Amino acid sequence: MTSIATCKSCGARIMWAVTSTGKKMPVDARESSRGNLTLERQPDGELLARYVEPGTGTHTSHFATCPHAAQHRGHGQGSLPGMGA
């Protein structure tokens, strides 16, 4: 079962997933018709997030929708496409 968490910055409902490189990523809990992620449950229970063409996925990274996302980015990291610098 997927555990729903709350974004500490904006209060949105999120789920934690891992990317193909093993990094943790917050994902909007609500499905989106404009989503660019698919989520796949792994045998260990974790959700694996895979990027797909926008509009073909079921979910969106919370980094793309959180109004406070820039506060959570580490120094020296790039931004996600469409999110600015």
SULRAKA-V906870 format. One record per residue. N is the residue number from 1. RES is the residue in one small letter. NEAR is the number of other ideal C-beta (glycine too) atoms within 10 Angstrom. Layout:
BEGIN
n: (N:N)
res: (RES:RES)
near: (NEAR:NEAR)
END
This chain:
BEGIN
n: (1:2:3:4:5:6:7:8:9:10:11:12:13:14:15:16:17:18:19:20:21:22:23:24:25:26:27:28:29:30:31:32:33:34:35:36:37:38:39:40:41:42:43:44:45:46:47:48:49:50:51:52:53:54:55:56:57:58:59:60:61:62:63:64:65:66:67:68:69:70:71:72:73:74:75:76:77:78:79:80:81:82:83:84:85)
res: (m:t:s:i:a:t:c:k:s:c:g:a:r:i:m:w:a:v:t:s:t:g:k:k:m:p:v:d:a:r:e:s:s:r:g:n:l:t:l:e:r:q:p:d:g:e:l:l:a:r:y:v:e:p:g:t:g:t:h:t:s:h:f:a:t:c:p:h:a:a:q:h:r:g:h:g:q:g:s:l:p:g:m:g:a)
near: (5:13:9:10:14:11:19:10:14:13:9:16:12:22:19:16:24:15:14:9:5:8:9:10:16:21:23:21:17:13:11:16:8:10:22:22:24:15:17:10:12:10:5:6:9:14:19:15:25:13:14:13:8:15:10:12:21:14:20:18:23:24:17:20:18:19:10:10:19:12:9:14:13:5:4:5:8:8:13:14:10:8:14:7:5)
END
